[in-house]
Amino acid sequence: MRPPTGPPGARRPRRLTARVKLTLSYALFAVATGAVTLAIIYLAMRWVPNYPLTAANPRDTSPAAASREILDTLTRASGYALLALAVIGLVGSWIIAGRVLRPLQDLTRAAHRAAEGALDHRVALPGPRDEFTDLSDAFDHMLGRIERSLAAQRRFAANASHELRTPLAITRTMLDVAAADPGGQDYPRLVARLRDTNERGIEIVDALLHLSDLGRTPLTTQPVDLASAAAEALSLTREEAGDRGVALTGDHAPALVGGNGVLLRQLAVNLLQNAVRHNLEAGGTARLTTGPDPRRAGHALLTVTNTGPPLTGAVDTYTEPFLRGEGRTVRAGGGAGRRGHGLGLSIVAGIVDVHGGTLTLTPRPTGGLTAEVSLPGPGQAR
């Protein structure tokens, strides 16, 4: 059965609004309070003896009403008073309920604008802190996060499309050239170039899948020594560093953390690859160290430092997918002949996030970058 379409409010029966309900509740409470008060007075008057009252001055001969007559008059006056109290309560409650619910009306309008795509609008309720201002601040914070998330997703989709289009376009060009001149082709070289281009496309797809999987599945943790992950990462990246003329060094002090060993090794590999590929043309260095975090008790610290060109942009944006700012374009030279796809630090940031750690990127005054990853130890709160 197909679910009904249209706005959610169109599928609900029309009933009393919150303002009407509050108005009736306030007015009913006021009338009930007045009725109870008058009932108490009425019951008290019932105990007054029913005989004609006399004046305090015996010389005063004006007629005096009996208690029964006073009680009847009080009953009629009470009815008029309750009627007036009901009218005043309805009018006053309507005004008060409107003032109380006005912040909710602002929130409703903001929610409708957000549903139509206007995520830049904020409620920003004025006044002292109360339940409504807390709700307004939480709503504004949610809108801000949604706006940033959607903007990042749009950039990610656009950049991913561009990155995936590049190897496909290169492949099509090489195939078109080969089809136009079949006899003049160096087919072993063509196959090698096609294979390299295809490998790059596969790497981009694998990195995208890896990045999308982070945080979606529960993380199985166990005690992991960052020194072991760092040693494996150095071994895996040493060949590429040698092809690019970058000297790798390391200092692996024991540093236990609670995490996933495969992801932590990938974190170290990505940081080292980033340090190697964004380095000097010649004579570059990259260093990886592990050990206890001196600034946070119970945490371990993994640091990767590399030489390179001076960085003038905002390094905090380097964790965005596919970003290549000034000084961050990977040279295509070297024996490896490979260039980054702009996802390395994004994956690092995702791995750090699921482990409850922090990633700090700091440009070096002489050029290059220092990346510090602080991770909680086993049993530490995430």
Secondary structure, DSSP 8 states (H G I E B T S, - for coil): -----S-GGGGS-----HHHHHHHHHHHHHHHHHHHHHHHHHHHHHTS--SB---SSTT--S---BHHHHHHHHHHHHHHHHHHHHHHHHHHHHHHHHHHHHHHHHHHHHHHHHHTT-TT------SS-SHHHHHHHHHHHHHHHHHHHHHHHHHHHHHHHHHHHHHHHHHHHHHHHHHH-GGG--HHHHHHHHHHHHHHHHHHHHHHHHHHHTTTS----EEEEHHHHHHHHHHHHHHHHHHHTEEEEEEE---EEEE-HHHHHHHHHHHHHHHHHSS-SSSEEEEEEEEE-TTSTTEEEEEEEE--S---S-GGGGGSTT---TT------SSS-----S-HHHHHHHHHHHTT-EEEEEE-TTSSEEEEEEEE-TT---
